[in-house]
Amino acid sequence: MSNSFSSQRFSIAPMLDWTDQHCRYFHRQLTGDTLLYTEMVTTGAIIHGKVDYLAYSEAEHPVALQLGSSDPAALAQCAKLAEERGYVEVNLNVGCPSDRVQNGRFGACLMAKALLVAECIDAMRQVVSIPVTVKTRIGIDQQDSYKFLTDFVGTVAQRGGCDTFIIHARKAWLSGLSPKENREIPPLDYPRVYQLKSDFPQLTIAINGGVKTLEEAKVHLQHLDGVMMGRESYQNPGLLAQVDRELFGLDAPVADPVAVVRSMYPYIEAELAKGAYLGHVTRHMLGLFQGIRGARQWRRYLSENAHKPGADVSVLEAALALVADKIPQEA
Ligand SMILES: Cc1cc2nc3c(=O)[nH]c(=O)nc-3n(C[C@H](O)[C@H](O)[C@H](O)COP(=O)(O)O)c2cc1C
């Protein structure tokens, strides 16, 4: 896969603790063209951290890095590093409402500081040639009018030069709701995002929030440039096997989930050799057989066995045997 690829048409959302390297490697076995986002990484972690927060494997491409910060200089430094490391895009998080993120004065609270966001985007764009994008909400707290959203997007586009926005189609409450509640309680407003696209036709606008099927994604794509799917793609990754064909129009074969599991073995063996536990990888695979007979047994067997010391791919073979009556013989 070329690392010059950059399409917002379909992407998997950045999700802390979920879309780590193992997860992205697994998702890539299911879909070749979907844009994968990292978890949010703070500039502080990248600049001062003891581990390499930019590590990923070539096989994950195309991969975009999501950054969390409101410091233009630090963001520029990290964007440059990201480009050097081969990321296809850098995205700024302007949507997370957690207290920790607010204490750092970034995430969703930055919606109230459009000029600062523009400065951040501009600082990154000055030093990289890969796209620099923004992921945001439709509003925060009482600042939830359509004008507030258009003022924000207009400022960040004009002053910062940002031409791509991913909009989580609900507002965030900055206090009183947990991040989880902030993904569920404020109502979704898809028409507002469609309106944004018609008022800013020159911008690339992707929608996020509550999309559960590829049919729904197709409906959004009639109005917008892209769809970002979060929780459903993680909890029901089997649907990703249809994405290349259904959303990218490729004449690609639909990956067989059993073959996908087995395609993970060389990767898993390499990770185990580096000291990982099987469960570090397989926790992302628990939902693969959703809707298929034996899915619960698969999930349970892996949950009970993959964290045991010494667990290896034979645990996966044993779990596969529980899924379907007729799975192909081991390749
Ligand atoms: C476990 C979890 C972690 C998340 N972490 C991030 C994050 O690091 N950065 C971000 O912009 N959004 C984060 N989100 C929000 C998602 O990117 C997405 O906007 C949200 O889940 C709505 O999309 P969905 O309804 O398709 O899940 C997270 C969501 C979940 C469930």
The ligand as a MOL file (V3000), in Angstrom:
LIG
                    3D

  0  0  0     0  0            999 V3000
M  V30 BEGIN CTAB
M  V30 COUNTS 31 33 0 0 0
M  V30 BEGIN ATOM
M  V30 1 C -12.5900 4.0880 23.6040 0
M  V30 2 C -12.6780 5.3720 22.8120 0
M  V30 3 C -11.5720 6.2030 22.7470 0
M  V30 4 C -11.6180 7.3830 22.0050 0
M  V30 5 N -10.4680 8.1300 21.8650 0
M  V30 6 C -10.4630 9.1940 21.0120 0
M  V30 7 C -9.2520 9.8700 20.6920 0
M  V30 8 O -8.1490 9.5030 21.1280 0
M  V30 9 N -9.3340 10.9380 19.8420 0
M  V30 10 C -10.5290 11.3540 19.3030 0
M  V30 11 O -10.5450 12.3180 18.5340 0
M  V30 12 N -11.6690 10.7110 19.5780 0
M  V30 13 C -11.6600 9.6330 20.3910 0
M  V30 14 N -12.8180 8.9300 20.5860 0
M  V30 15 C -14.0580 9.3400 19.8760 0
M  V30 16 C -14.1430 8.6430 18.5170 0
M  V30 17 O -13.0630 9.0050 17.6980 0
M  V30 18 C -15.4570 9.0290 17.8180 0
M  V30 19 O -15.4660 10.4160 17.5950 0
M  V30 20 C -16.6800 8.6610 18.6320 0
M  V30 21 O -16.5700 7.3460 19.1760 0
M  V30 22 C -17.9560 8.7720 17.7870 0
M  V30 23 O -17.9070 7.9080 16.6790 0
M  V30 24 P -18.6760 6.4730 16.6850 0
M  V30 25 O -20.1070 6.7640 17.0770 0
M  V30 26 O -18.5470 5.9580 15.2990 0
M  V30 27 O -17.9980 5.6310 17.7190 0
M  V30 28 C -12.8010 7.7560 21.3300 0
M  V30 29 C -13.9120 6.9100 21.4030 0
M  V30 30 C -13.8580 5.7330 22.1150 0
M  V30 31 C -15.0650 4.8130 22.1480 0
M  V30 END ATOM
M  V30 BEGIN BOND
M  V30 1 1 1 2
M  V30 2 1 2 3
M  V30 3 2 2 30
M  V30 4 2 3 4
M  V30 5 1 4 5
M  V30 6 1 4 28
M  V30 7 2 5 6
M  V30 8 1 6 7
M  V30 9 1 6 13
M  V30 10 2 7 8
M  V30 11 1 7 9
M  V30 12 1 9 10
M  V30 13 2 10 11
M  V30 14 1 10 12
M  V30 15 2 12 13
M  V30 16 1 13 14
M  V30 17 1 14 15
M  V30 18 1 14 28
M  V30 19 1 15 16
M  V30 20 1 16 17
M  V30 21 1 16 18
M  V30 22 1 18 19
M  V30 23 1 18 20
M  V30 24 1 20 21
M  V30 25 1 20 22
M  V30 26 1 22 23
M  V30 27 1 23 24
M  V30 28 2 24 25
M  V30 29 1 24 26
M  V30 30 1 24 27
M  V30 31 2 28 29
M  V30 32 1 29 30
M  V30 33 1 30 31
M  V30 END BOND
M  V30 END CTAB
M  END
